């Protein structure tokens, strides 16, 4: 088991680091590792509370807290490890994996929402030019259209095809 986890972690480390764009895609890829390591619960579950002052902590409570602390450390470490150095420096002070994850979601999903407006504008305002290859420009439009799907923005295929045809240069 240890060898397979080590091998998987090595391969996982080769994924592109999060640079602050395409958060939704990165989030899906990033969530794979904590889930595989069975520590993803630290992203949604708060740290188990210590007993009230004056109440003796049981061995089971101590074990649960220590397990959560260890799993949180692993989860937070994997998230930070998969970020660019600049973002690592900004977010490394997060107290726990849940705080880090929530902060990233709040910041970058909001930015993704504003980027949707730009995607629609880019697609609507795209103009093909006679001076460039139609295939190259068609691929650029497909790239913009592909971003729609990444952001879960649906566009009827017949409308997309019609819009692309309308953008073809006169020649």
C-alpha atoms as one frame of an Amber mdcrd trajectory, in Angstrom:
protein
   0.000   0.000   0.000   2.784   2.459   0.915   4.487   2.019  -2.452   1.266
   2.645  -4.383   0.513   5.831  -2.401   4.091   7.046  -2.897   3.899   6.284
  -6.634   0.514   7.999  -6.940   1.762  11.071  -5.040   4.796  11.323  -7.321
   2.606  11.219 -10.431   0.105  13.615  -8.879   2.834  16.165  -8.192   3.355
  16.462 -11.954  -0.034  18.167 -12.421   0.066  21.859 -13.254   0.176  24.090
 -10.210  -2.710  26.473  -9.578  -1.766  29.935 -10.840  -5.023  31.704 -10.015
  -7.000  30.870 -13.174  -9.412  28.059 -14.095 -10.183  27.393 -10.443 -13.097
  25.050 -11.118 -10.925  22.729 -13.197  -8.045  22.841 -10.687 -10.458  22.248
  -7.808 -11.739  19.031  -9.395  -8.209  17.752 -10.020  -7.005  18.839  -6.587
  -9.847  17.131  -4.736  -8.712  13.751  -6.087  -5.637  13.469  -3.837  -7.270
  14.193  -0.445 -10.150  11.906  -1.391  -7.765   9.102  -2.329  -5.845   9.565
   0.909  -9.142   9.605   2.860  -8.449  13.042   4.333 -10.921  15.098   2.241
 -13.339  15.199   5.180 -11.033  17.847   6.700 -12.260  20.215   3.956 -15.810
  20.103   5.306 -15.597  18.896   8.897 -14.489  21.209  11.699 -11.902  20.025
  14.203 -13.450  17.895  16.950 -14.021  20.022  20.022 -12.054  19.432  23.177
 -14.145  18.617  26.252 -15.241  21.517  28.408 -12.719  22.750  30.925 -12.631
  20.550  33.969 -13.949  17.518  32.063 -11.403  14.763  31.497 -10.618  13.975
  27.869 -11.071  10.307  26.996  -8.464   8.375  25.056 -10.968   8.093  22.174
 -11.464  11.880  22.067  -7.713  12.425  22.111  -7.260   9.920  19.288 -10.013
  11.551  17.180  -8.508  15.019  17.642  -5.001  13.783  16.798  -6.283  11.937
  13.718  -8.155  15.024  12.513  -5.074  17.232  13.133  -2.880  14.821  11.145
  -5.389  14.453   8.296  -5.903  18.226   8.168  -2.124  18.740   7.962  -1.870
  16.256   5.067  -4.847  17.769   3.250  -3.645  21.360   3.680  -0.135  20.357
   2.631  -1.343  18.760  -0.604  -3.442  21.797  -1.493  -0.582  24.215  -0.830
   1.878  21.970  -2.679  -0.290  22.177  -5.793  -0.234  25.994  -5.874   2.219
  28.366  -7.516   4.898  29.765  -5.208   3.228  33.190  -5.181  -0.160  31.752
  -4.153   1.526  29.419  -1.660   3.072  32.437   0.065  -0.294  34.219   0.210
  -2.309  31.275   1.536   0.183  29.294   3.645  -0.923  31.035   6.848  -4.385
  29.423   6.749  -5.075  27.689  10.045  -6.588  24.555   8.546  -7.456  22.900
   5.225 -11.119  23.926   5.493 -10.208  27.586   5.991  -7.804  27.423   3.049
 -10.345  25.668   0.789 -13.154  28.082   1.730 -10.904  31.095   1.107  -9.871
  29.787  -2.312 -13.470  29.032  -3.297 -14.694  32.441  -2.192 -11.968  34.310
  -4.045 -11.658  32.314  -7.247 -15.264  31.259  -7.854 -16.201  34.952  -7.640
 -13.479  35.692 -10.187 -14.742  32.811 -12.363 -18.214  34.393 -12.326 -16.866
  37.691 -13.639 -14.795  35.820 -16.229 -18.048  34.330 -17.601 -19.094  37.831
 -18.640 -15.833  38.228 -20.519 -16.257  34.838 -22.204 -19.658  35.810 -23.573
 -18.273  39.142 -24.721 -15.223  37.492 -26.330 -17.429  35.012 -28.186 -19.960
  37.618 -29.336 -17.372  40.186 -30.391 -14.952  37.791 -32.108 -14.278  38.855
 -35.697 -12.525  36.674 -38.216  -9.954  38.292 -40.470  -9.023  37.509 -44.071
  -5.330  37.872 -43.213  -5.292  34.818 -40.925  -6.022  31.150 -41.495  -9.730
  30.293 -41.116  -8.766  27.039 -39.386  -6.643  28.884 -36.816  -9.447  31.360
 -36.091 -12.048  28.590 -35.980  -9.901  26.798 -33.376  -9.725  30.012 -31.311
 -13.533  30.223 -31.371 -13.799  26.566 -30.390 -11.452  27.324 -27.493 -13.743
  30.104 -26.288 -16.746  27.818 -26.752 -14.911  25.094 -24.793 -14.472  27.554
 -21.922 -18.271  27.906 -21.863 -18.524  24.203 -21.080 -15.828  24.417 -18.387
 -17.864  27.134 -16.679 -21.058  25.070 -17.050 -22.481  27.660 -19.437 -24.729
  25.925 -21.921 -25.263  27.193 -25.447 -27.402  25.389 -27.960 -25.074  23.808
 -30.525 -27.099  25.099 -33.492 -26.783  28.679 -32.161 -23.020  28.220 -31.665
 -22.586  26.834 -35.207 -24.741  29.602 -36.696 -22.791  32.271 -34.802 -19.456
  30.822 -35.964 -20.654  30.702 -39.584 -21.761  34.347 -39.303 -18.242  35.249
 -38.169 -16.548  33.778 -41.234 -14.718  36.385 -43.291 -16.321  37.455 -46.570
 -13.739  35.598 -48.598
